[in-house]
Amino acid sequence: MSHRIAQLIPAIASVALLLFSTAVPAQVAEKRTLTLAGAEKVVAAALSEARRLKTTGAVAVVDDGGNLLALSRIDGTFAAAGRISTGKARTAALFKKPTRAFEEIIGKGRTAMIALEDFTPLEGGIPLTVDGQIVGAVGVSGAASAQQDEELAVVAAAALSVPVSPRGEATVTIVPHDKVAAAFQRGSPLLEVADYKVHASHRSGPGQVEIHTYDTDIIHVLKGQATLVTGGTVVAAQTVQPEEIRGTSVQGGEARQITAGDVVVVPNGVPHWFRDVPGPLDYYVVKVRAQNGSMP
């Protein structure tokens, strides 16, 4: 009998090993991880939008465990904004919801929630999602209003909205129509990635002269009309952020009337100025970055 058992031991061991090896994969899940480069990209998108809106703010990005990866504060922002933005980001990541939801719940009477540990139920925290997985969150504090805190956070979160698959193929991205409509109301980016940006732009009057050192603007007018001046010499030119120059007007240049349906391509380095805007003007801008440039 003992000889028979000895003969069966190798077979039993093989079956046990097979069962164990097939069970292990079910105990381990693959997950996306937010890197430092990804966190810095999110921060850069928020800061860029804040500067465009001429507002202040602190931006914090955490991973899915609520651990701080990146934090930046625009000059002139109140000192506590850094701590508050981190709290908003941590709350959005750990609870996997925008922090505005908790502010609304507490506002309706569920005040016991404020007793939760490490909890900042203030508008301005947005989870970061890649391929359907929450990889972290971004928090913004210190902008002109709580609503603007959230708007900046939404723009920042969109910076991660075009993931790359393991095979290196870009994933198709669809921006829902309601988000597009909301973006046109305030004039804000729809998408910002390494090689290009897509902005939903809205104007109700003339703006500054703009020069983009590396970005070529492809403009498609959807509604309204304007006088667009291109070329010439910029008056009172100043660098407002890396690779971005602004001015008050243009000497010389060529004036063109643009209207709904027109497409205008403004190469990088060319001054352009919406000089006259008699009424609401909505237009898409696709910003294509030159190969020798880098995203701000």
C-alpha positions as CSV (number, residue, x, y, z in Angstrom):
1,M,0.0,0.0,0.0
2,S,2.8,2.4,0.9
3,H,4.5,1.7,-2.4
4,R,1.2,2.5,-4.2
5,I,0.9,5.8,-2.3
6,A,4.4,6.7,-3.2
7,Q,3.6,6.3,-6.9
8,L,0.6,8.6,-6.6
9,I,2.4,11.4,-4.8
10,P,3.9,13.0,-8.0
11,A,0.5,12.9,-9.7
12,I,-1.2,14.5,-6.7
13,A,1.5,17.2,-6.6
14,S,1.1,18.0,-10.3
15,V,-2.7,18.4,-10.0
16,A,-2.3,20.6,-6.9
17,L,0.2,22.8,-8.7
18,L,-2.1,23.1,-11.7
19,L,-5.1,24.1,-9.6
20,F,-3.0,26.7,-7.7
21,S,-1.5,28.1,-10.8
22,T,-4.9,28.6,-12.5
23,A,-6.4,30.1,-9.3
24,V,-3.6,32.8,-8.9
25,P,-4.7,35.0,-11.8
26,A,-8.1,35.4,-10.3
27,Q,-6.6,36.8,-7.1
28,V,-4.6,39.6,-8.9
29,A,-6.1,42.4,-11.0
30,E,-4.4,44.7,-13.4
31,K,-4.8,48.4,-12.8
32,R,-3.8,51.8,-14.3
33,T,-1.4,53.9,-12.2
34,L,-1.1,57.6,-12.3
35,T,2.6,58.6,-12.8
36,L,4.4,61.8,-11.8
37,A,4.4,62.9,-15.5
38,G,0.6,62.4,-15.7
39,A,0.1,64.4,-12.5
40,E,2.2,67.2,-13.8
41,K,0.3,67.2,-17.1
42,V,-3.0,67.6,-15.1
43,V,-1.5,70.5,-13.1
44,A,-0.2,72.2,-16.2
45,A,-3.7,72.0,-17.8
46,A,-5.3,73.7,-14.8
47,L,-2.7,76.4,-14.5
48,S,-2.9,77.1,-18.3
49,E,-6.7,77.6,-18.0
50,A,-6.4,79.7,-14.8
51,R,-4.0,82.0,-16.6
52,R,-6.3,82.2,-19.6
53,L,-9.1,83.3,-17.2
54,K,-6.7,85.6,-15.4
55,T,-7.5,84.0,-12.0
56,T,-5.6,82.6,-9.2
57,G,-5.6,79.1,-7.7
58,A,-3.8,76.1,-6.2
59,V,-3.9,72.7,-8.0
60,A,-3.2,69.4,-6.3
61,V,-3.1,65.9,-7.8
62,V,-3.2,62.7,-5.8
63,D,-3.1,59.0,-6.7
64,D,-5.9,56.6,-6.1
65,G,-4.8,56.1,-2.5
66,G,-5.0,59.9,-1.8
67,N,-1.2,60.3,-1.8
68,L,0.0,63.7,-3.1
69,L,1.9,63.5,-6.4
70,A,2.0,67.2,-7.5
71,L,1.0,70.6,-6.1
72,S,1.4,74.1,-7.6
73,R,0.1,77.5,-6.6
74,I,-0.2,80.6,-8.7
75,D,1.3,83.7,-7.3
76,G,-1.2,85.8,-5.4
77,T,-3.3,82.8,-4.3
78,F,-4.0,82.7,-0.5
79,A,-1.6,80.4,1.4
80,A,-4.2,77.9,2.6
81,A,-5.3,77.1,-0.9
82,G,-2.6,74.4,-1.3
83,R,-3.8,72.5,1.7
84,I,-7.4,72.8,0.7
85,S,-6.8,71.7,-2.9
86,T,-5.0,68.7,-1.6
87,G,-7.9,67.9,0.7
88,K,-10.4,68.2,-2.2
89,A,-8.3,65.9,-4.4
90,R,-7.9,63.3,-1.6
91,T,-11.6,63.3,-0.9
92,A,-12.5,62.9,-4.6
93,A,-10.0,60.0,-5.0
94,L,-10.9,58.1,-1.8
95,F,-14.6,58.4,-2.3
96,K,-14.5,58.2,-6.1
97,K,-16.9,61.1,-6.6
98,P,-16.7,64.9,-7.3
99,T,-16.5,66.7,-4.0
100,R,-19.4,69.0,-5.1
101,A,-21.7,66.0,-4.5
102,F,-20.7,65.9,-0.8
103,E,-21.1,69.7,-0.4
104,E,-24.6,69.4,-1.7
105,I,-25.5,66.4,0.5
106,I,-24.3,68.3,3.6
107,G,-26.1,71.4,2.5
108,K,-29.3,69.4,2.4
109,G,-28.9,68.5,6.1
110,R,-26.7,65.5,6.4
111,T,-24.2,67.4,8.5
112,A,-22.9,64.2,10.3
113,M,-20.7,63.6,7.2
114,I,-18.3,66.4,8.3
115,A,-17.2,64.1,11.1
116,L,-15.5,61.8,8.6
117,E,-11.7,61.7,8.9
118,D,-9.6,63.3,6.2
119,F,-12.7,64.7,4.4
120,T,-12.9,68.0,2.5
121,P,-16.5,68.3,1.2
122,L,-16.0,71.5,-0.9
123,E,-16.6,72.0,-4.6
124,G,-13.4,71.6,-6.7
125,G,-12.3,68.0,-6.5
126,I,-12.7,65.7,-9.5
127,P,-11.6,62.1,-9.9
128,L,-9.2,61.3,-12.7
129,T,-10.3,58.4,-14.9
130,V,-8.3,56.4,-17.5
131,D,-9.9,53.5,-19.4
132,G,-12.8,53.5,-17.0
133,Q,-10.5,53.2,-13.9
134,I,-10.1,56.0,-11.3
135,V,-6.3,56.5,-11.0
136,G,-6.4,59.6,-8.7
137,A,-8.0,63.0,-8.5
138,V,-7.3,66.7,-8.9
139,G,-8.4,69.4,-6.5
140,V,-8.4,73.2,-7.1
141,S,-8.8,76.0,-4.5
142,G,-8.4,79.7,-4.6
143,A,-9.9,80.6,-7.9
144,A,-12.5,83.4,-8.3
145,S,-15.3,81.2,-7.0
146,A,-16.1,77.7,-5.9
147,Q,-17.7,77.1,-9.3
148,Q,-14.5,78.2,-11.0
149,D,-12.5,75.9,-8.8
150,E,-14.6,73.0,-10.2
151,E,-14.3,74.3,-13.8
152,L,-10.5,74.4,-13.6
153,A,-10.5,70.9,-12.1
154,V,-12.7,69.6,-14.9
155,V,-10.4,71.1,-17.5
156,A,-7.4,69.5,-15.7
157,A,-9.1,66.1,-15.6
158,A,-9.7,66.3,-19.3
159,A,-5.9,66.3,-19.9
160,L,-5.9,62.5,-19.2
161,S,-9.0,61.8,-21.4
162,V,-7.0,60.3,-24.3
163,P,-5.2,57.2,-22.9
164,V,-2.9,55.1,-25.0
165,S,-3.5,51.3,-25.3
166,P,-0.7,48.8,-24.5
167,R,-0.2,48.4,-28.3
168,G,0.6,52.1,-28.6
169,E,-2.6,52.9,-30.5
170,A,-4.4,56.1,-29.6
171,T,-7.9,55.5,-28.2
172,V,-10.8,57.2,-29.9
173,T,-12.3,59.9,-27.6
174,I,-15.9,61.2,-27.8
175,V,-16.8,64.4,-25.9
176,P,-20.5,64.2,-25.1
177,H,-22.7,67.0,-26.6
178,D,-23.7,68.4,-23.2
179,K,-20.0,68.9,-22.2
180,V,-19.4,70.5,-25.6
181,A,-22.4,72.9,-25.0
182,A,-21.1,73.8,-21.5
183,A,-17.6,74.4,-22.8
184,F,-18.9,76.9,-25.4
185,Q,-20.8,78.8,-22.7
186,R,-17.7,79.6,-20.8
187,G,-15.1,79.1,-23.6
188,S,-12.8,76.3,-22.4
189,P,-10.7,73.4,-23.7
190,L,-12.4,70.2,-24.7
191,L,-9.2,68.2,-25.0
192,E,-5.5,68.8,-24.4
193,V,-2.9,66.2,-25.3
194,A,0.8,66.1,-26.2
195,D,0.5,67.0,-29.9
196,Y,-2.7,69.0,-30.2
197,K,-5.5,70.8,-28.3
198,V,-9.2,71.2,-29.1
199,H,-10.9,74.3,-27.6
200,A,-14.5,75.4,-27.6
201,S,-14.1,79.1,-27.9
202,H,-16.7,81.9,-27.2
203,R,-16.3,85.6,-27.6
204,S,-18.7,88.5,-27.1
205,G,-16.2,91.2,-27.9
206,P,-12.6,91.9,-29.1
207,G,-9.7,90.4,-27.4
208,Q,-5.9,90.7,-27.1
209,V,-3.5,90.1,-29.9
210,E,-2.1,86.6,-29.6
211,I,1.1,84.9,-30.8
212,H,1.7,81.2,-30.2
213,T,5.3,80.3,-30.5
214,Y,4.7,76.6,-31.4
215,D,0.9,76.2,-31.8
216,T,-0.8,76.5,-35.2
217,D,-4.4,77.5,-34.8
218,I,-7.0,75.9,-37.0
219,I,-10.2,77.9,-36.5
220,H,-13.7,76.8,-37.6
221,V,-16.4,79.5,-37.1
222,L,-19.7,78.0,-35.9
223,K,-21.8,81.1,-35.1
224,G,-21.4,84.9,-35.5
225,Q,-18.9,87.0,-37.4
226,A,-15.8,89.1,-36.7
227,T,-12.9,91.1,-38.1
228,L,-9.7,89.0,-37.8
229,V,-6.4,90.8,-38.2
230,T,-3.3,88.7,-38.9
231,G,0.3,89.6,-39.3
232,G,1.8,93.1,-38.6
233,T,3.7,94.4,-35.6
234,V,2.3,93.8,-32.1
235,V,1.9,96.8,-29.9
236,A,2.9,96.4,-26.2
237,A,3.9,92.8,-26.7
238,Q,4.7,90.8,-23.5
239,T,5.2,87.1,-22.7
240,V,2.3,86.0,-20.4
241,Q,3.5,82.4,-20.1
242,P,6.1,80.2,-21.8
243,E,5.6,80.3,-25.6
244,E,2.6,82.6,-25.4
245,I,2.8,86.4,-26.3
246,R,0.0,88.9,-26.0
247,G,-0.4,92.5,-27.1
248,T,-2.9,95.4,-27.1
249,S,-3.2,96.0,-30.8
250,V,-1.5,95.5,-34.2
251,Q,0.2,98.0,-36.5
252,G,-0.3,97.0,-40.1
253,G,-1.4,93.4,-40.7
254,E,-4.3,92.2,-42.9
255,A,-7.9,92.5,-41.8
256,R,-10.4,89.8,-42.9
257,Q,-14.1,89.4,-42.3
258,I,-14.9,85.9,-41.0
259,T,-18.3,84.4,-40.6
260,A,-20.1,81.1,-39.7
261,G,-18.7,78.2,-41.8
262,D,-15.3,79.7,-42.4
263,V,-12.1,77.9,-41.6
264,V,-8.9,79.9,-40.9
265,V,-5.4,78.5,-40.4
266,V,-3.0,80.7,-38.5
267,P,0.5,79.4,-38.5
268,N,2.6,79.4,-35.3
269,G,4.4,82.7,-34.7
270,V,1.9,84.8,-36.7
271,P,0.1,87.6,-34.7
272,H,-3.7,87.3,-34.8
273,W,-6.4,89.6,-33.3
274,F,-10.1,89.5,-33.1
275,R,-10.4,93.2,-33.5
276,D,-14.1,93.6,-34.0
277,V,-16.7,91.2,-32.7
278,P,-20.2,92.7,-33.0
279,G,-22.0,89.9,-31.3
280,P,-21.6,86.4,-29.8
281,L,-18.9,84.4,-31.7
282,D,-18.5,80.6,-31.2
283,Y,-15.7,78.7,-32.9
284,Y,-13.6,75.6,-32.6
285,V,-9.8,76.0,-32.3
286,V,-7.6,73.0,-33.0
287,K,-4.1,73.8,-31.8
288,V,-1.4,71.7,-33.5
289,R,2.0,71.8,-31.9
290,A,5.2,72.1,-34.0
291,Q,7.5,69.1,-33.7
292,N,10.3,71.2,-32.1
293,G,7.9,72.5,-29.4
294,S,6.7,71.0,-26.2
295,M,3.4,71.3,-24.4
296,P,3.5,74.0,-21.7
